[in-house]
Amino acid sequence: MPRVEHVYQDNGAQWYEQAENGRDCHMLTLATYGKCIYWVDGERHLMERGDVLLIPAHTPYYGKSVPTLSHTKTVVGFTVSAEDAGVLPLLRREHPYKRRLGRYESVHDRIRVLREQWNERPSYYELMAQSILTELLIDISREYDRGQIHGEKQRHVEQMKRYIERHYREKITKEVLGETIDRTPNYAASLFKEISGRTISECVHRQRMKRAVYMLEESRLNAAEIAEFLGYKDASYFYRMFKKITGRSPSELLKDRRRDG
């Protein structure tokens, strides 16, 4: 398995980094917010949310923030053996590889857990980090092998995601999203799963839980009131989904809120 050497998250508006002779390890960067620019071996790459960039070891590069714009990204440095490169053709590339991920949410979730493991260092964290990185590289390699996703398909999925982001408190079905992109319900559901790696329902629940975390931390509503606000008629179901997606219970965040208050 590829060996993780370092992991860090960048949250800056004044970021600048240069490696004139490259680094001894491969660099995998996932942009999660805003924009930044990499120049890799003389080639310009504008990074936006959902873009991934793989820089081979010993490749000169520099990166910088876009003026007046902030950004966030996670960077993973890793080394690979000849065996690793033999299994994953992506790792045999001599030139940088950049693409807009179809399964961004899935990759984002994995890289977030990898970063947490690396920073918190629980038992066996190095092995866990290696395993997660391997999964990430397999996901990216599958997209690499398929080539660029058809532009129309990507646009349709982005359109459905935007609808979910605006209407997540409502009941969202494949029929509703099919109308949104002017396609049949079954086509909308299968396309969403194909490109995003998640079902429509999973995406809706995750969007709701993002809001739930914010409300548990920042509002004065209790968990049952937040569940109702988000469209859950059964508060116990909301508790189960929250625990499943976030790994914590609503009561834990409420305790933190009271402690901070």
N, C-alpha and C positions, 0 to 999 in steps of 0.2 A: 504493500500500500504506500501511496505518497506520504512523505513525512512532513508534518507541519513544523515550520521553523519560527514563525511569528504571526500574530493576528492583531490588527488594531483597527479602530474606527476613527475616521476623521470627520470633524464637525466644524470646519473652519471656513471663513470667507477670505482669509489671507494665506491660504496654503500654497506652498511651493516645495518641490522635491526634485532632486536631480541625481542621476546615477550615470555618470559619463561612460563608464565601462560596464554598465549593467550590474546586476547582483548575482551572487552565486546560486540563487534559487529562482524558481518560477514565481511570478507575481500574478495573483488572481484578484481583480478589483470588481466589486459590485456597487454601482451607483444606486443610492436609495432616495435621494432628494436633490433638487437643484441641478446645477451644471458645473462641470469642471473640464479641463482640457489636458490631454496627454499628447506629448510628441514622442513617438517611439521609433527609433532608428530613422528619423527624418520624416515620419508620417504622422499627420495630425489626426487625433481622435477626440471628438466632442462627446463627453460622457453625460448622459441624462438618466433619470430614474428608469430602472429596468435594464440598463446596459451592463454587460459584463465584458471585461477586457482581460485577456491572458497574455502576459509578456514572458517570453521564454528567458531562461537563465542567460546571463552575460549579454543581454541586449541593452544598449544604451537608451536612456529615456529621460525625460523630465516632465513634470506635471505642474499645473498651476490653477488657481481659482479663476473663474470668470469675473472680471471687475464688477463690483456692486452686487454680486450674487453670492449667496451662501450655498453650501452643498453638504451632503453627508455621503459617506461611502465606507465600505469595509474592505480591507486589504488583507489577503492571506498569502504569506510567503511559504513556499514548500519546495522540497527536493524530490526528485523522482529517480528511480533506478531504471536500468535498461529494460528490465522485465515490465515495469509499469508502462514505459513508453511503447513496449511491444504490444501491450493489451489495448491501450487507448491511443489511436492514431492522432488525436488532438495534441497529445503531449510530444509528438515527433515533429510538430511544426517548428520551423526556424524563424517564422515571422509572427508578429502579434496577431491575435484573433479577437475581434470585437463583434458583438451582435446584440440586438434587442431580444431579450429572452421572452419566449412564449409563456413559460412556466415561472414567471418572476416570483409570484407569491411563495411557491414551493421552495425555490432556491433561497429566497430571502429568509424564510423561516429556518432553513437548515443552517445558513451562515450565521444567523443570530444565535442559535444554540451553540454552534462551534465557538463563537466569540465568548459566550458566557462560560463555556467549559474552560477555555484557555485563560480567561481572566480570573475565574474563581478557583480553578485548580482542585476539583474534588478528586477522590481516588480514581485512578485509571484515566485521568483526563486526557493524557496524550494519546492513548489508544482510542478513546472516544473521538477525539479531534480528527485522528487519521481516518476513522470509519466515516465520519460525517463528510470530510473532504472528499473521500472516495465516491460517496453517493453524489455529491455536488458535481464532480468531474464526469461521472457517468451521465447525469442529467444533461449537462452541457454538451457532452459528446453525442448524445442521441439527437439533439437539435443540430449539431454540427454535421452529423451523418445525413440528416434529412435535408439539409440545405436551408435556405431562407424560407420561412413560412410565407405562404401566399398572402400578398398584401391585403386583399379583400377580407380574408379570414381574420387576420390580425385586427383590422379595423372594426369588424363586426364584434369581436370579443371585447375590444376596448370600449365600444359603444355600450355593450351590455354591462360592463363593469361600472361605467359612469352612471348608468341607470341605477344600479344597485347602491352605489355610493350616495345617490340623492334620495332614494326611496327605501332604504334598508329597514325602516320601521314598519313598512307595509308588507303584505303578503306578496312575495315575488315568485312566480311560477315560470315554467318553460313557455307557457302560453303567452304570458306578459312579455317575456324577453323576445319570443318569436315575433310578436307584433312590433317590438322596438326596432328590429333589424329587417322586418318584412320577409321573414322566412317561417317555415313550419316550426311548431314547438319542438318536435323531436330533433330536427336539424340544429336548432338553437342549443338544445341541451347537449347533444353529442359534440358540437363544435366547441362549446364552452369547456367541456371536459378535456377534449383533445388538446386545445391550446393552453389552457390554464393549469391543467393537471388536477383540478378540483371540480366538484359538482356545483351547480347553482346554489343549492342549499348550503353547502359548506362555505361558500363565499359570503352568503348573506349572514350566516352566523358569525363569521370572523369580522365582518364589518360592524355588526352589532356589538361584539365584544370589545373592539377598539373603543367604541363610544362608551361602553360600560366601564372600562378601566378609567377613562377620563372622569366620568361622573362619580365613580366611587372615590376617586382621589380629590376631586375639586368641588363637587356639589354637596348639598346638605340632605339629599334624598337618601332613604335607606334602600337596601337591596331589592325589596319587594316593589317599591315605587319605581326603581330604575328598570326592573324587569317589565313592569306594565308599560312604562314609557317606550321601551324598545320593541314592544309588540308581543311579549310573552304573556299569555293568559295564565300559564302554570309557572309559578315562581320556582318550584323545585326543579322543573326542566331547565329554567334559566341557570340555576346553580350548577346543575350537571354540565351544561354546555360551557359555562364559564370555566369550570375546573378543567374540563377536557382540553380547551383551547389555550388557556393561559397558564395552566399548571398550578394555579392558586385558587383559593376560594374567595368569594366576595367578602366574607367576614374578615379575612386577613387584611384586605385593603382598607376595610372600615376601621380596623384596629389601628392601622398606620395613620389614618386620617385623624382619629381621636388623639393619638399620641402627638402628632404634629400640631394639633390645635391646642 
